Amino acid sequence: MFFHKKETIHSVKVDEANPRFAQLLLEQFGGATGELSAALQYWVQSFHVENAGIRDMLQDIAIEEFGHLEMVGKLIESHTKNVDQTEAFKSSLFAVRGMGPHFLDSQGNAWTATYLNEGGDVVRDLRANIAAEAGARQTYESLIKLATDEGTKKTLTHLLTREISHTQMFMKALDSLGKLTDPMFGSIQPDETVDIYYNLSSNGEKDERGPWNSEPTFRYVADPAKQK
């Protein structure tokens, strides 16, 4: 059961309408890194999870993402309302689609369920969610740099901040499962190559070394031979 409160979880205020910027905002409404994608991804994932606490967390975050979708939608509406005779409006997607949000990205591509990343394993899903939040955060940072009014920037900064908060929640959930830094999960045991690093980019120069290819985690194979 869902209840909709008419006020948003954070204030949405646009100081000056800019339909060209509104077209960029569509990326977070109907785009791959957008709020609809996040909300549906986390909501569907919750049905696969047996851990009651993590299931509740996924549903709480999913509902918050639906609230964020509403905020982005209101931003788009405010940036396109009462400007339909301007050259800026006529040069945007809204000239054809009409004012307000649409399930399109900034280039006019329709939203698709292929944006969703869920696979029925809680560890796999939580890791996918961390990546999703990173993508959304990057998009919001780009939008903030391009925003033309302070009211919009303030709202977008809040949305960016919540992406960071959600990332921390997913990381804590992984840690509670003992899987924050453990790459292995599932019932199939890996073979003997699990700790091997193959140096496959040597060009005669000094090969770079770091914790990603060094002991005690990895056995470094400087000159790999064909493996059976």
C-alpha positions as a printed Julia matrix, in Angstrom:
228×3 Matrix{Float64}:
  0.0     0.0     0.0
  1.31    3.44   -0.9
  0.33    6.85    0.42
  1.29   10.01   -1.42
  1.94   13.19    0.54
  1.58   16.28   -1.58
  4.66   17.99   -0.15
  8.08   16.82   -1.33
 10.7    15.48    1.1
 12.89   18.49    0.24
 11.88   21.88   -1.09
 11.9    22.43   -4.86
 12.37   26.02   -5.99
 13.36   27.33   -9.41
 14.45   30.97   -9.6
 14.51   31.27  -13.37
 13.03   28.89  -15.95
 15.38   27.38  -18.5
 13.83   24.75  -20.81
 17.19   23.82  -22.32
 18.41   22.9   -18.84
 15.13   21.08  -18.25
 16.01   18.84  -21.19
 19.25   17.92  -19.41
 17.25   17.18  -16.26
 15.32   14.52  -18.18
 18.43   12.37  -17.73
 17.45   11.94  -14.08
 13.79   11.36  -14.85
 13.75    8.93  -17.76
 17.44    8.15  -18.2
 19.61    5.16  -17.31
 20.93    6.76  -14.09
 17.62    8.39  -13.24
 15.36    8.13  -10.24
 12.77    5.88  -11.9
 15.48    3.35  -12.7
 16.76    3.39   -9.11
 13.31    3.19   -7.53
 12.2     0.21   -9.61
 15.55   -1.57   -9.31
 15.61   -1.45   -5.51
 11.91   -2.25   -5.18
 12.12   -5.37   -7.35
 15.32   -6.48   -5.62
 13.56   -6.36   -2.25
 11.34   -9.29   -3.22
 14.39  -11.52   -3.68
 15.84  -10.8    -0.22
 15.27  -13.13    2.73
 17.04  -10.88    5.24
 14.19   -8.82    6.7
 16.37   -5.84    7.6
 17.96   -5.52    4.17
 14.59   -6.01    2.48
 13.16   -3.18    4.57
 16.14   -0.96    3.71
 15.73   -1.59   -0.03
 12.04   -0.73    0.14
 12.64    2.42    2.18
 15.28    3.63   -0.29
 13.07    2.69   -3.25
 10.24    4.83   -1.89
 12.66    7.7    -1.28
 13.78    7.38   -4.91
 10.15    7.69   -6.03
 10.08   10.9    -4.0
 13.21   12.05   -5.79
 11.54   11.29   -9.12
  8.75   13.64   -8.06
 11.29   16.34   -7.19
 13.03   16.05  -10.56
  9.64   16.1   -12.25
  8.71   19.32  -10.44
 12.01   20.88  -11.44
 11.36   20.01  -15.08
  7.81   21.34  -14.86
  9.01   24.62  -13.34
 11.71   25.03  -15.98
  9.22   24.54  -18.84
  6.06   26.2   -17.54
  4.96   29.45  -19.19
  7.94   29.58  -21.55
  6.45   27.81  -24.57
  6.86   30.85  -26.84
 10.57   31.33  -26.16
 13.31   30.29  -28.55
 14.8    28.19  -25.76
 11.57   26.22  -25.49
 11.23   25.79  -29.25
 14.75   24.37  -29.47
 14.11   21.71  -26.81
 12.31   18.36  -26.75
  9.39   20.06  -25.0
  8.41   21.89  -28.17
  7.06   18.57  -29.44
  6.32   16.72  -26.19
  4.85   19.61  -24.25
  5.86   21.04  -20.89
  6.7    18.94  -17.85
  8.58   15.65  -17.42
  8.5    12.73  -19.83
 10.01    9.26  -19.65
 12.85   10.23  -21.96
 16.52   10.89  -21.4
 18.17   14.16  -22.38
 18.61   12.94  -25.96
 14.98   11.92  -26.39
 15.45    8.16  -25.92
 12.53    6.44  -24.2
 13.04    4.86  -20.78
 13.54    1.09  -20.91
 13.57   -1.69  -18.33
 16.97   -2.74  -19.64
 18.32    0.03  -17.38
 17.44   -2.12  -14.35
 20.15   -4.29  -12.81
 18.81   -6.99  -10.5
 19.73  -10.63  -10.33
 18.18  -12.44   -7.39
 21.26  -12.53   -5.13
 21.47   -9.96   -2.35
 25.27   -9.55   -2.55
 25.22   -9.14   -6.31
 22.31   -6.7    -6.09
 23.85   -4.53   -3.37
 27.04   -4.21   -5.41
 25.01   -3.26   -8.46
 23.25   -0.63   -6.35
 26.54    0.94   -5.27
 27.44    1.3    -8.94
 23.99    2.74   -9.71
 24.34    5.36   -6.99
 27.8     6.3    -8.29
 26.35    6.82  -11.78
 23.52    8.97  -10.46
 25.89   11.0    -8.32
 28.11   11.74  -11.3
 25.1    12.84  -13.36
 23.9    15.15  -10.59
 27.36   16.67  -10.26
 27.38   17.44  -13.99
 23.89   18.96  -13.76
 24.85   21.13  -10.8
 27.79   22.53  -12.76
 25.45   23.36  -15.65
 22.51   24.67  -13.59
 21.59   28.28  -14.24
 19.87   29.23  -10.96
 20.6    28.77   -7.26
 17.24   27.22   -6.39
 17.8    24.39   -8.83
 21.38   23.9    -7.62
 20.17   23.58   -4.02
 17.65   20.88   -4.92
 20.17   18.99   -7.05
 22.76   19.18   -4.26
 20.28   17.53   -1.91
 19.65   14.77   -4.45
 23.4    14.26   -4.93
 23.83   14.07   -1.15
 21.22   11.34   -0.83
 23.03    9.25   -3.46
 26.05    9.31   -1.13
 23.84    8.36    1.82
 22.36    5.41   -0.06
 25.82    4.24   -1.09
 26.84    4.16    2.57
 23.71    2.19    3.45
 24.39   -0.41    0.77
 28.02   -0.68    1.9
 26.94   -1.19    5.52
 24.46   -3.87    4.41
 27.22   -5.67    2.52
 29.48   -5.39    5.55
 26.78   -6.92    7.76
 26.88   -9.94    5.43
 30.68  -10.07    5.57
 30.81   -9.26    1.85
 31.97   -5.66    1.69
 35.48   -6.67    0.59
 34.96  -10.36   -0.16
 34.42  -10.8    -3.92
 33.17  -14.39   -3.65
 29.56  -15.38   -3.11
 27.2   -18.09   -4.29
 27.54  -21.88   -4.1
 30.09  -22.53   -6.9
 33.66  -22.64   -5.68
 36.28  -20.89   -7.86
 39.16  -22.8    -9.45
 42.87  -22.5    -8.66
 43.33  -19.33  -10.73
 41.28  -17.2    -8.33
 44.4   -15.56   -6.85
 46.38  -15.12  -10.09
 47.09  -11.76  -11.74
 48.08  -12.11  -15.4
 50.39   -9.41  -16.74
 48.84   -9.11  -20.19
 49.79   -5.52  -21.02
 53.6    -5.68  -20.94
 55.33   -3.73  -23.7
 58.93   -3.98  -22.55
 58.61   -1.11  -20.09
 58.47   -1.42  -16.32
 55.22   -3.08  -15.27
 53.16   -1.25  -12.71
 52.59   -3.01   -9.4
 50.12   -2.34   -6.62
 47.84   -4.08   -4.13
 45.68   -5.25   -7.05
 48.47   -7.52   -8.34
 50.69   -8.23   -5.32
 51.0   -10.68   -2.45
 49.45  -11.75   -0.21
 46.22  -11.49   -2.21
 47.56  -12.26   -5.69
 50.24  -14.36   -7.36
 51.78  -12.21  -10.09
 52.45  -13.97  -13.4
 54.83  -11.69  -15.27
 54.9   -13.68  -18.51
 51.67  -15.68  -18.82
 51.68  -18.94  -20.75
 48.6   -20.58  -22.2
 46.52  -22.14  -19.42
 44.97  -25.58  -19.72
